[in-house]
Amino acid sequence: MRVTFCGVRGSTPAPGPDFVRYGGHTSCVALAHDGERPTLLLDGGTGLMRVTDLLGATPFHGTLLIGHLHWDHTHGIPFFRSGNAHGSRVDVLIPQQEPGRPGDAHATLARCFSPPHFPVEPRELGGGWTFDEIAEGTRELEGFEVTARQIPHKGGRTFGYRVSHGGTTLAYLSDHSPTSVGPGPDGLGERHESALALARDADLLVTDAQHLASQFPDVAFLGHASMEYDVELAVEAGVRTLVLFHHDPWRTDDQVDEVLALARERAAGRVEVVAAHEGLEVSLPTQDGRRR
C-alpha cells in the first residue's frame, strides 16, 4: 500500500510563505496499490487538486471516501480535474447521516454545492460521478478492506476509517473530539472503543493534531484533539507510526516543527512520530516484508 499526503491542513487552507514546507491544502490522502495509480482517496479537501499530478493528468478511476462533510473535507471536489475528465469514474461515499436509515447523498452534498452558494450541483461535475452513503462496518473498496466507525466530532456524523491490504493497515481519524466523550485517564480525552478499534496495531495512524493540551478547555468547542492525546492513543493501540495531521491553519512551518519535537519527546521511543506534509509518501510493507 502506497500512501501519499496531498492535503494536511485543517479547517481552512493556509496559503503564504509561512506554510510552504508542510503545505496549506486541506485534508486529502491518496492510497494506491504498488506500481499503480491511486484508486482510493480519503477526503476531498483542497488537497484533492494535487491528486491530478499523481495521475499524470489522466482520468481518475476509483472511490472518494469522505470522513465528514465540513468544508475543509469537501471543497476540493469541484476542482478535481482528473475527476472531471472525460472517461473518469469517481464514486463518492459519505457517512450515512442517520444510522440505519439510507439517505440521498447527492442531496446532502448539494446543500453546500448548489446555487446560491456555488454555481453547480455535484451531478453537474460529469457523467462519471456517483454519490452514495457508507454505513458503519467493513467492505471492500478498490481492492482494499475498509472498516468505517463513527467517531466523535462536532457538527455532523463523522467516520474514521481503517484501510487494510496485504497484511498492512492505515488508520485514519482526521477529525476527532475525544474530550467530548470524557476526560479519559489523563484529561486528554477518552480513548474510546471506536478509536482503539480503528487504530489497533495499525502500521500508520493518521490523526487530528490540531491543538496542544495546553490550549484546552478554551478550544474544546471546536471539536478537535490534542497532539498529546494522539501520542497516548497510538501507544495504547500498539501503533507502529503516528502521523500528526490536520494542522491548525494558523500554525506556521516552524511551529509544526516545534509540535513534532514535543510529540517525539512525549513518545520517548514508545512510537515513531512524524508530521504530515504535502507530498509525503509512505510505502507500507506487506507481512512478508515486501513492499506493496
Secondary structure, DSSP 8 states (H G I E B T S, - for coil): -EEEEEE-B-SS---SGGGTTT---BSEEEEE-TTS---EEE--SGGGGGHHHHTTT---EEEEE-S--SGGGTTTGGG-HHHHSTT-EEEEEEE-SBTTB---HHHHHHTTSSTTTSSS-GGGG-TTEEEEEE-SEEEEETTEEEEEEE---SSS--EEEEEEETTEEEEEE-S--GGGG--TTTSS----HHHHHHHTT-SEEEEE--B-GGGTTTTGGG---BHHHHHHHHHHHT-SEEEEESB-TT--HHHHHHHHHHHHHHHTTSSEEEE--TT-EEE-B-TTS-B-
